[in-house]
Amino acid sequence: MTEMETGAVTDPAPAGAVTDRAPDAVTDPAEGEAVVDRAAEAVIDRVMPSTGGVIPKGRAGRAASASTASGRPVEPGPAVELAGVAKVFNAGRPDEVTALDGVDLTVGRGEFVSLIGPSGCGKSTLLRLVADLVPPTGGTVRVADRSARQARRDLAYGIAFQQAGLLDWRTVARNVELPLELRGLSRRDRQGKAREMLELVGLADFAGHYPDQLSGGMQQRVAIARALAVDPPLLLMDEPFGALDEMTRERLQDELLRICARKGTSALFVTHSIPEAVYLSDRVVVMSARPGRIVEIVGVELGERTEATRQSAAFFAGITRVREALRGTPARSAPPAGADQAAAGAPA
Ligand SMILES: Nc1ncnc2c1ncn2[C@@H]1O[C@H](COP(=O)(O)OP(=O)(O)OP(=O)(O)O)[C@@H](O)[C@H]1O
C-alpha cells in the first residue's frame, strides 16, 4: 500500500524542511513577493490527497474547466463518468480485497451527488479512483471528458478528505494560500482570497495560528477553505464535515451549496450521515457492503434549501427512502423524494 493509495501523509515535513516554524516562504527580491516555499513544494505530490486541489507547479493560471493542459478546449460533458468500475486491492495475495465491483455512475455538470453505505463498502476508494490516486482494476473512469489521469494533470477538481492534511509549519492563512501561490496569484490576491475563505468557514481570527493550535474540527475547516479557494469545477469531498459540531456542520452545508450553485460546481461527496446526504444532494447513491456496488440511486427534489427544508415532510421522506435503501428494502418505482409530497400538497 503506497502513501498515495492511503492518502496518508506520514511525514509532512520533507528532508531539510523547517519544522520549528522558521519563516516558511522564500522571498523573491526582484518581485518582493513571497514565492512557494521549497519545503511545501517538495511535498505537494505527497499531500495531494488531502490538500484541497493543490495545483502542480508549472500549470499556473490555467483554467482547468475550459481547456486541457495542452490548451485544447474540452467539450462539455458529465463531470464524472464511471463505467463497469472495479477495484481489487492486493490481487492474487491472501489479503486480496475486492473493494468495488461493477460500478456505473454519472455525475452531471453542476450536479451534487453523495455516496453513502456501510463502513468499508468502498466509498473512499471510489473517490480516490476519480481523483486518480488509485487506478481501477476494471472499467473506465472519466472526469470532465478526460481520463482521470489527464483530469488530475489539468487540475479539474479540488479535494477535501477526512484528514485535514495541513502543513504544520505554515500558518492557517498560508495553508489556504498554498494552492493560490502555486497558481501564480499575486500576494495581495491570495491574501484577499484566503481572508474571504477563512471568513466563510468562521476562522478569520485564526489566520495567524498554526494548525497544531487548532482543534481537529477547526483544522478540517481550514482544509475546506483551501479546497474552495481555487474555485474548482468539481469537488471531491470525503466526510469533510465529520469532525464538526452540528451547528457548524449545518452552516457549512449551506455555504457549500451556495458556493456550488453560484459557481456551477459539481460535487461527489462521501458521508455517513443520511440527513446530510439528503440535504446536500440532487441524488444519493446508496452502496452495498463490500464488495461495494450501487444498490439504489435516490433522487432528491427539495427545491431551494431554506430554513424550513430541514423540517419539511419532503426532507424526512428523503431520509426514509435512503434509510430503506441502506437496509436493503427492495427499490420501489416511486418518484424522487420530495416530488410525491409536493404533488400531494404536503406542508413543507
Ligand atoms: N490501499 C488499500 N490496500 C488494501 N485494501 C484497501 C486499501 N484501501 C482500501 N482498502 C480496503 O477496501 C475496502 C473499502 O475501503 P474504503 O476505505 O474505500 O471504504 P469506505 O466505504 O470509505 O469505508 P469507511 O466508511 O469506513 O470510511 C476496505 O475493505 C478496505 O480495507
The ligand as an SDF file (V2000), in Angstrom:
LIG
                    3D

 31 33  0  0  0  0  0  0  0  0999 V2000
   -4.7800    0.7010   -0.0990 N   0  0  0  0  0  0  0  0  0  0  0  0
   -5.5180   -0.3380    0.2650 C   0  0  0  0  0  0  0  0  0  0  0  0
   -4.9950   -1.5790    0.3310 N   0  0  0  0  0  0  0  0  0  0  0  0
   -5.7430   -2.6360    0.6690 C   0  0  0  0  0  0  0  0  0  0  0  0
   -7.0470   -2.5780    0.9690 N   0  0  0  0  0  0  0  0  0  0  0  0
   -7.6260   -1.3630    0.9240 C   0  0  0  0  0  0  0  0  0  0  0  0
   -6.8980   -0.1950    0.5870 C   0  0  0  0  0  0  0  0  0  0  0  0
   -7.7380    0.8660    0.6240 N   0  0  0  0  0  0  0  0  0  0  0  0
   -8.9330    0.3830    0.9840 C   0  0  0  0  0  0  0  0  0  0  0  0
   -8.8650   -0.9640    1.1670 N   0  0  0  0  0  0  0  0  0  0  0  0
   -9.9760   -1.8440    1.5280 C   0  0  0  0  0  0  0  0  0  0  0  0
  -11.0290   -1.5980    0.6030 O   0  0  0  0  0  0  0  0  0  0  0  0
  -12.2730   -1.6490    1.2710 C   0  0  0  0  0  0  0  0  0  0  0  0
  -13.0030   -0.3360    1.0350 C   0  0  0  0  0  0  0  0  0  0  0  0
  -12.3270    0.6900    1.7700 O   0  0  0  0  0  0  0  0  0  0  0  0
  -12.8310    2.1980    1.7480 P   0  0  0  0  0  0  0  0  0  0  0  0
  -11.9220    2.9740    2.6290 O   0  0  0  0  0  0  0  0  0  0  0  0
  -12.9860    2.6220    0.3520 O   0  0  0  0  0  0  0  0  0  0  0  0
  -14.2750    2.0480    2.4130 O   0  0  0  0  0  0  0  0  0  0  0  0
  -15.2660    3.1920    2.9370 P   0  0  0  0  0  0  0  0  0  0  0  0
  -16.6230    2.8150    2.4550 O   0  0  0  0  0  0  0  0  0  0  0  0
  -14.7740    4.5240    2.5540 O   0  0  0  0  0  0  0  0  0  0  0  0
  -15.1530    2.9820    4.4970 O   0  0  0  0  0  0  0  0  0  0  0  0
  -15.4910    3.9910    5.7100 P   0  0  0  0  0  0  0  0  0  0  0  0
  -16.9330    4.3510    5.5680 O   0  0  0  0  0  0  0  0  0  0  0  0
  -15.2450    3.1620    6.9350 O   0  0  0  0  0  0  0  0  0  0  0  0
  -14.5700    5.1770    5.5910 O   0  0  0  0  0  0  0  0  0  0  0  0
  -11.9820   -1.9250    2.7460 C   0  0  0  0  0  0  0  0  0  0  0  0
  -12.1320   -3.3060    2.9730 O   0  0  0  0  0  0  0  0  0  0  0  0
  -10.5370   -1.5200    2.8910 C   0  0  0  0  0  0  0  0  0  0  0  0
   -9.9130   -2.3040    3.8750 O   0  0  0  0  0  0  0  0  0  0  0  0
  1  2  1  0
  2  3  1  0
  2  7  2  0
  3  4  2  0
  4  5  1  0
  5  6  2  0
  6  7  1  0
  6 10  1  0
  7  8  1  0
  8  9  2  0
  9 10  1  0
 10 11  1  0
 11 12  1  0
 11 30  1  0
 12 13  1  0
 13 14  1  0
 13 28  1  0
 14 15  1  0
 15 16  1  0
 16 17  2  0
 16 18  1  0
 16 19  1  0
 19 20  1  0
 20 21  2  0
 20 22  1  0
 20 23  1  0
 23 24  1  0
 24 25  2  0
 24 26  1  0
 24 27  1  0
 28 29  1  0
 28 30  1  0
 30 31  1  0
M  END
$$$$
